[in-house]
Amino acid sequence: MNINPIILSIPVYFLLIGIELLIQAFGRKHIYRLNDAVTNISCGITQQVTGAFFKVFTIAAYQFVFENWALFDIPVTWWSVILLILGVDFFYYWAHRMSHEINLFWGGHVVHHQSEDYNFSVALRQGTFQVVWTFWFYMPLAFLGFDTVTFLLISALNTVYQFWIHTEEIGKLPKPIEFIFNTPSHHRVHHGRDPKYIDKNHAGSLIIWDRMFGTFQEEEERPTYGITKPINTWNPVWANLQHYTDMVRQIGQTPGLANKWRVLWYKPGWRPESLGGYQSAPEVDKSNYTKYDAHPTLKMNVYVLVQFILILGMTSGFLFMQESLILTQKLAFSAVIIWSVAQYGLLLENNSKWMFLEYLRIIFAGLVLAYIAPVEWIVLAAGAYAIITAIWFYMISKSQTSINRFSKV
């Protein structure tokens, strides 16, 4: 049984998303777009599924340091838990800040900033590779002697806290709260691509670190969300890879070994003077600003939504059952989930070039379900799913039109 607070909080996440959807429905507000929300959650799905493999190494590293090099034997008491809460949040601040200031690390974190909307679904938009670069910032806690289980619990709770600050429906809170804690107002600033908002408010739970280390910015005018170079895709796999492909291309174009090294470790956007130097973010022309969008037919949107709900259920099953699965089952489960969310992105983009892959995905999904749970009724259900879904998709794809455009804010 998985007792990770992040996993156990999934029903609460979707309850809060449901509340925002009700606000949108009855308040005539435009909070969500289907394509953006599906992509946000798909990035979270990809991060959680791959995390089942990454955590084997990161947690093992923390445990190794704790067992062999801990300076103190810190008992689990009320005062040690308070110290650990402060320690986790302090090192989160620096891991988060360096994820913005080091190009290599930014590749793991940029995914979280790519959405041009700001709602609870954005909180679930996490980068697959972020843990590779940021987990090591917490190693001083292992050296000090905070045990692995308590560290993982507090770290997870720190992540859970940050869900509720991803909304525009909560304004500024009373000043004492705004002064100490990270709030929706503070975090909206962090997601802004306006020059004065970039690289500000890196806090996890406590905004005091930003106030102490000079990265605090008060929310003034409404931020423009997203990154300075929009990715313009609904594909969560490409969303995780694009920065690294751009970085490799930049390294190839950058003269000199030292400068190539600087591309990795300097701020995102750094260039040697011979290539124009560092380019600061331009001001956003809000009067002409448009969000990336694409408009499949209503039938295709319904198809993707239904399939996405099914894959959400499959992902929940994977996350709760992963410890009881053998490696080949984990790999097969992971492959069908990640392929599925990537395929949905292609469908939402009206990408007819790759649309035929949906038939292969349907067959593969049915085979994986039959392999993981070789019970007669499940095998029959998997076969029925594959046949019905393939026929449904064929009927939709025949009438699908390719209408891509940008929608104005």
Buried (B, 14 or more C-beta within 10 A) or exposed (E): EBEBBBBBBBEEBBEBBEEBBEBBEEEEEEBBBBBBBBBBBBBBBBBBBBBBEBBEEBBEBBBEBBEEEBEEEBEEEEEBBEBBBBBBBBBBBBBBBBBBBBBBBBBBBBBBBBBBBBBBBBBBBBBBBBBBBBBBBBBBBBEBBBBBEBBBBBBBBBBBBBBBBBBBBEEEBEEEEBEEBBBBBBBBBBBBBBEEBBBBBBBBBBBBBBBEEEBBBEBEEEBBBBBBBEBBBBBBBBBBBBBBEBBEEBBEEBEEEEBBEBBBEBEBBBBBEEEEEEEEBEEBEEEEEEBBBBBBBEBBBBBBBEBBEBBBEBBBBBBBBBEEBEEEBBEBBBBBBBBBBBBBBBBBBBBEEBBEBBBEBBBBBBBBBBBBBEEEEEBEBBBEBBEEBBEBBEEBBEEBEEEEEEEEE
